[in-house]
Amino acid sequence: MTPLRTLLGLLRLAAGAVRRALGPVLSIVSPLGWIVLGCALGSVVVAVVLGWSEFLFLGLTLAGGLLAASAFLIGRARFRVEVELSPRRVVAGERAFGRLLVTNTGARRSSATRLDLPVGRGEAEFLIPPLAPSGAGAAAEHEELFAVPTARRAVIVAGPAVSVRGDELGLLRRRVRWADPVELFVHPTTTLLALSKSGLVRDLEGTVTSTLTDNDLAFHALRPYEPGDDQRYVHWRTTARTGQLMVRQFQETRRSELVLTQLVAAEGYGGADGAGASRDGGEEFELAVSIMASLGAQVVRERTRIRVVTETRELRTATVTTLLDDSCRLDPVAGLRTTPREFIRETLARDTPPSVLVVVTGSATPIAELRAIEAVVGKETRLLGVRAELGGRPRIATVSRFRLLTVGELGDLPKLLRRVT
């Protein structure tokens, strides 16, 4: 290593150490404060170089303003801040409320404090009045109630609560974090279904496949005995009649499993008019999530094995609540390079072929892309496609091996499933 590189490395280490040491101090200076400080230094330099006393006066005035602002940072509050959301889980459109409780835990009376509380994409600002010390008999806590917007499916994060101490001009600001963030799950709207009655998952005890095996329940045929065959499956009556050892052969049965997938590529979803334009999907994507959540929740209730997968994540299916919680985190993704065929192939490669594969998508997904999925799915798997077409006419079509359901609104889904046999 050359001496120059060694020197540069030492300088970078020194700069990092200085940054870590001075970072907490420099962070209290607001952008406006840095501008005032720069103007103060510039005015002093101009005054020294050019001998203009006016600039010296201006520089000292600005520096005095920063010095006076620093006096507002003196003191340290001792609070216990609690952020509560009630309820923690709601369906989109239901009401949810938050509660902010601030308690003075110090031995002295606190001064008036401003608390900033991020709620989702917005931020609430609360002015906390002076609070008496704990145990003084006077009010030592302050409560604020606020409403949480829940019009759309989302995971709304409230917090962390941050107190802001500083001057009125906003030159210096000291921010202290008091409470951890709290999550509110706004679940998608769902509808009750009867999947077992509709025949979507016909047999909860097992589905017969075309794969032959030597040990199962569904009898297929007899074949000559081969070394290593289990003698328990020798068919003695046929053996006595033919004079040759014959054993039973079976068709393999598998426990019913449903793989529920949703395509999240934004290009697959149209706008409110159902057009296939390249948009963020908006309301049509929300309809697709509601369809997926309704199907998944009902399968979980019926205790059938299920996997729920998108291109970006696999949702938990231990309970209906965990499934709906994870569905709150789904968003349309623009520019996905994975095709539906590649996505399905990767999803099914890690497990045995499912009994039923359901693909939920939007109205702008080409039918050809759905048909391409058939090439990577075995013939033993039943294929069902559900297209969300906001405001569209509910209908059922057969596209090669796919039964394709078009859902214009969530209420159409139970009716269409009853027609699927």
N, C-alpha and C positions, 0 to 999 in steps of 0.2 A: 504494500500500500504506500503510495507516494505521500510526502509530507503535506502537500496541498489537500489531498483527500482527507487525511487525518485532521487537519485544521478545520475543514468544512464540517466534518462529522462532529467535532467538539463544539463548533459554533451552533450547529443544529440542536445538540443536546442542551447547551446553555440556553438557547432561545426557548426550548420546550420547558425547561425548568423555570425560567422567568415567567413564561406564560401561565404555567400552573400556579405559581406563587402570586402573581398579580391579577390573575383572572377574576377571582371574587371581588377584588377592589375595583378593577376597571369596569366590571359589569354593572355597577351602580350608576355609571354615567350614561345618561340617555343620549340618543342622537342629537337632540337639541343642545344638550350639555357639551358634547364634543364640538359642536359648531361654535358655541360661546367661548369655549376654551381656546379653540384655534384662532378666533377673532381677537381674543385678549392677547395671545402671544404675538400674533401678527402686528397688532397695534403697537405693542412695546418695541418690537424690532424696527418698525417704521419710525417710531419716535426717536430711537437711539441713532439710527442711520441718518435720518433727514433732520433731526433736531426739532420736530414738530411737537410742541407740548400738548396740543389738542389730542393727538393720538395716544400720548402717554396717559392723559386723563381718561380716555375711552377704555384703554387697556386695563387700567386700575379699577375702573367702574365695573367692567365685566368680570374681572377676577374677584372683586368684592361681592358681586352677585353670586358667584359659585361658592365663595366662602360662607355667605349667609345661608345658601341652600343646604350646605353640609350640616348646619345646626339642626335641620329638621330630621336628620338621620339618627340623632342621638337618642338613646333609649332602646330598650328591648322588651317587646310584649311577650307575655307567657300565656298562651291560649291553648285550649283543647277544642279542636274543631271536628265536628261530626257531620258527615254528609249522608243522608238517607234518601232512598227512593222507594216509593210505595205506590203500587206493587212493583216488584223487580221484573215481572214478565207480564206483558199485555199484548193483546191483538191489535194490529194497526187500526187506528181510529178510536180506541178506548182511551180513557183519561188516566194520566199518571201524574203524581205530584212528588215534589222534592222538599226536603227539610234540611236547613242549615242551622246547626246549633253551635254557638260560640260561647265558651266558658273561660273566664279569667282564672287561671290557676296560680297567678303570682301573688306576692304579699302586698303589692301596691295597686292602687287604682290605675286602670289602663286608660290611655288616651283614645280619642276617636280614631278609628282605623277603617280603611277601605279594604274590602275583601273582593277579589275577582274569582269567579267560579265559572270555568268553561262548561257549557252544557251542549253537547253535540257540536255543531258548527258555530254556535253562537257563544256569547259570554255574558254572564249576569254579573252585575256590579252591586254590592251591598255596602252600605255605610253602617259600621258597627259603632254604637255610641260608647262613651266611657263606661266601663264596668267596674263595679266594686270588687275588692279582693275576695277570694273564697273565704267563707266563714264569717264575713263581716255583718251578715244579717240583711244587707241590701242586695239588690239584684246583681248577681255575679255572672249571669248568662243572658244571652240574647238569641232569639229564634227568628228565623226568616223562612217563609214558605214560598214556593214557586211552582209553577206549572211546567210540565215537560211536554214539548210537542211530539205527538206520536201518530201523525197522519200517515206516515209511510213506514214500511218495514225497514228496520235498521238496528244496529247496536249503538245506543246512545251512551256516551261516556260523560259522566258528571264529575268534574274535578280534574286535577287537584285544586283545592282551595288555596289561594295565594294572597297573603296580605301585602299591601303596597304602602310604604312609608316614604314620604318625600316632600319637596316644596311644591307650592301652588303653580309655579311656572313649568314644572316638569323637567328641570335641569338634572336632578339627581333622583334616583329611585332605588329603594332597597326592597327586594321581593323575598318573602319567606314562605316556603311551602308548608302547609299545616295538615292536610288530609290527603289520603290516597284516592285515586279515581274509583268511581263506582259505576258498574255497567247496568244499563236497562235494556232488556231484550224486547224489541217490538216484533212480535211474531207475524208471519204472513197470515192472511185470511185463509182458512181451510174449510172444507165441507166434508160431511160424513159420507162414507162409501160402504158398499157391501161387496168386497172383492171376491170372497169365496162363493157367494151366491151368484155373482155374475160369471163365474167360471174362470176368472183371471188366474187364480191359483187353484187348480182343481183338487189336488190330492195332497193333504198335509202329511201323510204317512210315507209317501214315496212316489216317484214318477218312474215308470218303466221306460228304459232306453233300448236302443237297438244293439248295444254292446253285449256280447255274450260272455258269461262267466261260469265258473264251476261251483259257485257257492252263493246262492241268493234265494229269493222267494218266488219269483215269476218263472214257472217252468216253461222251457222252450222246446226241447227235443231230447232224444237219446242218441248217444254216440258210443263207439267202442272204447273199452277201458284202455288207458295208457298208464305206464309206470308212474307212480307218484300221485295218482288220483285218490281222493278220500273214499275209502270203502263204504262209508255211510251213505254215499249217493249211488251205490250199485243198485240197479233195478233188477231184483232177483227173478221176478216172474218172466221178464223178457229174456234174461240170461238163460233160464231153464228151457225156454222155448226155442231159442236160437242156438244154444250151445256155446255162445260167446259172451264174455263179460261185457255188459252194457251199463253205462252210467248216465245219470241225468245231467242235462245242461240247462242253464238258466239265463234269463235276460237280466241284466244288471238294473237294479232300482236305486234311485238316488232321492234323497230328501229334497223336497221342493225348495227352490231358492229363487228369489227374484232379484235381479240386478236393475236398479233404477238409476238412470243417467240423465243428466240435464246438460245440454250444450249451452255454454255461457258466452260464446263468441257474439259480440255486439252486432256484427253484420248479419246474424241470423234472425234478428228481430226488427219488425217494422214499427212505424209510429202509430198514433191513435187511429189513423185512417186505414191501417192494415197494409199500407204500401210497403214494398220491399226495399225501401231506401236504406242507405247505410247510415243509421242513426244509433243513438245510445240504447235503443230498445225501450226505455221508459216504462210506460204502463203495460206494454205487451210482455216485457221481461218479468214484471211483477206478477202478471197473470200466470206465466210459466212457472214461477217459483211457487205460487199458491197451488198449482196443479201437482207439482212434484211433492210438495209438503203434504198435501191431502193423500196422495197415493202412499207415500212412505209412512205416514202416521198410521194409516189403516192397516198396512202390512205388519207394522210393529205391534199393533193391538192384537192382531190375529196370531202373533207369535210364529210367523213364518220367517225363515232366514232371509235376510235382505242386506244388500249393499247399496248405498246411495253415493254416487260418484259424479263429480264434474271434472272438467279439464284442469281446474286449479286446486281442488281439494276433495278429500273423501269425508263425508259427513258421518258423525257418530250415530249409531242406531240402537244403543243400549236401551233407551227409553224414548217415548214420544217427545219429552221435554228436551232432551239433548239433541234430537234431530231438528226440532224447531229452533233451538238456540243456534245451531250451526247454520241453518238456512238463513238466519238474519245477516250472516256475513257474506252472502253471495252478491256479486256485482257483475254486470256485463263487462267483458274484457275485449277491447278493440285490438285488432292485429294479431290474433292467435294464429300461429303457423301450423298447429296440429289440425289435421282434417278429422271429421267425425269417424271415418273408417280407422285411422291410426289410433284415435283415442279409445275406441271400443276394443280394438285388438290388444292394446296395452292393458286395458282394464280386465279383460277376460283371460289374459295370459297367466295371471297369478293364481287362478283357482280352477276348479272343475266347471264345465259348462253349466250355466244356470238353466232352470226350467223355463223362466220367462225373462226376456230382456225388454225393458221399457225405455224408450228414448223420448225425452221431452225437449221440444225446441220451439222456435218461433216461425212466423209465417214466411219470413224471407229466406229460410233454409231451402235450398233446391232439393226437389224430390230425388234427383240423381245421387245426391250425397247420402241420402237415407238408403237408397237401393244398394249403394256401394258397401254398406255395412254388412249385407248378407254374405259377402264373400269371406268374412272373417268369423262368422257365427255358424256353428254346426246346425244341422237340420233338426236335431233333437230339441233345440231351443225355440220357444215360441216368441215371435217378434211383434211388438206393439209400439207404434209411434203415436205421440200426442203432440199436435201442433197448436200453439196458442196463437189465435188470430183475433185480436181485439175487435169485438163487434161483428165478427164473421158469423155465417150461418153454420150451426152445428151439423156435422155430417160424418159418416164413416165410409172409408174407401179401402179397397184392397189393392196394394201396390206390390206385385210379386208376392213375397212371403210376409210382407208387412200388412197388418191391419192398422190403418191410419185414421186416427180420430182428430177431427178439427173442432176446437173448443173456442167459442166466441166469448163466453163468460163462465165464471167458475160454476154457476148453477147448472151448466150443460153437462158437466162431467159425470155426475151420477146417472143421468139418463142414457148417455152414450155407453157407459160401462155395462148397464143392464142389457144392452143390445149386443154386446160382445159375447159370443159363446165359444 
